[in-house]
Amino acid sequence: MKTSQSALHKYELVVGLEVHVQLSTQTKIFSSDPASFGAGPNQHTSPVSLGLPGTLPMLNKKVVEYAVKMGLATHCHINRENRFDRKNYFYADLPKGYQITQDEAPVCVNGYIQLVFKDKEDKKIRINRIHMEEDAGKSMHDKDPRYSLIDLNRAGVPLIEIVSEPDIRSAEEAAAYLTEIRKIARYLDICDGNMEEGSIRCDANISVRLKGAETYGNRCEVKNLNSIRNLQRAINYEFQRQVALLEAGETIGQNTLNFDAATGKTSVLRSKEMAYDYRYFPEPDLQPLVLEDSWIDNLLKSLPELPEQRIARYMADYGLSEYDANLLTIEREVAEFYEELITHTSNYKAAANWTIGPIQSYLNEGNTSISELPVKTSVIAQVIALVDNGKINNTAAVQQLFPALIRQPETPVERLMHDLNLLIDTNEDELLQFINEALAQYPDKVVEYNKGKKGVLGLFMGEVMKRSKGKIDPKTANKLMVQKLEALK
Amino acid sequence: MKLDNATIDKIAHLARLNVADSERENLLKDMNNILNFMEKLNELDTTGVEPLIYLTDSVNVCREDVVNKEITVEEALRNAPLHDEHYFKVAKVIHKQ
């Protein structure tokens, strides 16, 4: 499907997300069977999670605590009076024929999440509500030729559903929002954040409207987006599809859609006419939940320092840019690594560059976590000091010394620098010799420089680097080079 | 409110019940009786009366987050009409979610 760029530019994308976060409690939301992932089929069940007649649910305290923590961390109002409701529908992996959820009185309302971008202003995405509910089991349709197979390990596993307002205007913002939710949940230690295992799942309500329009267009709900990438793909696909329909004079059907990760396309799962009638009503088997102010205050006091607060502190205390501070705080462990690193060095900027640069790349490549980094923070700090003192140039430190340190973390830094011949021991006479050679090689460029074309300096520096095999201090070399060129004028 | 056949069909579908044509007439009569009774109750002025949801006044009936495995896989599967060693088996669900 092709839609002209000019047509796309006329429209604005409007997205709201419903994010399901699976809570990392020991037990299920209404029964004591384990909530953990990975057991053999139907090993984690109980009479309650099987929906056997005569059984009664009993609320897990921890679930309330985790839901309220998420609400507090996202600036929500916490509802004091809570109750649960039944959402009725038939599906084979929903044993009771209803899901226990919160419809009318969700535990958290009216919050927001702050998004940070490198090249545009921060943006607040408002949160409409956060409510507690139970997960359903799993159906397998392709394991057996005649039957669907049901595993109820997941039935009753606690979820919170975080519903945003339709404030998201691009796939990039949607990705940033989901990343932020994952980040906060991991900081709070209420969810393992593992999207492949389905610990965070997302539905997107997507619509388009002409730029400047006051009212929203008809929206489509795309279900079961299981990665940040697929969320972005689905949004971009829907934007094009919906604009193309409107441009062709058609209307958008208010449908529930499925996203096919293989084709990158959406297809209709249910039309509006087929929409479920859930017949919500209050769950009489669970008594109301009344939250005390003192209990909420205590939870508030127990919250760890959150990414948002950390970013502000890094900017104020260490002079980092908001973007760098944001990168450092994506994973709590990385932020903690950084804070340990700067107990050994006062070059906060270099410490940040090392952490989000070579160290992060190394972790990404090996798909490992920072706790498994073989190099100690004190050693990284040592390398930073060596660069600062002109003993090794930064490129050599990143490209040669750091990989060597990873291979041989026990070997002293000086020893590795010596073995790799990285120590800058070139004296000024040798350096001048390299500079003279470089200038002699490109006499025409010297003329260009003298005519005011300062860009050729890079070429000379590169040549000097090559001749010295990187064993020079770039700052000194640059200074001497300029002096030399000015003298030649 | 008077019920018609379409309403009966809708309610039967929501409850996943098959209603034979021969049953319709009686069902319609029964359900209309129920609704008439409700309408009688509606004559009562309930302004300012909160709906009754819970039969006791207790609140915050919660438990600690401690694992207690009450049943085995065999026990879990035992009452199901169809199952193998590991799974419940149900009629193939056509529409994939």
Interface residues (C-beta under 8 A of the other chain):
Chain A: T25 Q26 T27 S32 D33 P34 G40 P41 N42 Q43 T45 S46 P47 L50 L52 M58 L59 N60 K61 K62 V63 V64 R83 N88 F90 Y91 A92 S139 M140 H141 K143 D144 R146 Y147 S148 L149 I150 D151 L152 K223 N224 L269 D277 R279 P282 P284 L286 Q287 P288 L289 V290
Chain B: L14 R16 I53 Y54 L55 T56 S58 V59 N60 V61 C62 R63 E64 D65 V66 V67 N68 K69 E70 I71 V73 A76 L77 N79 L82 H86 Y87 F88 K89 V90 A91 K92 V93 H95 K96 Q97
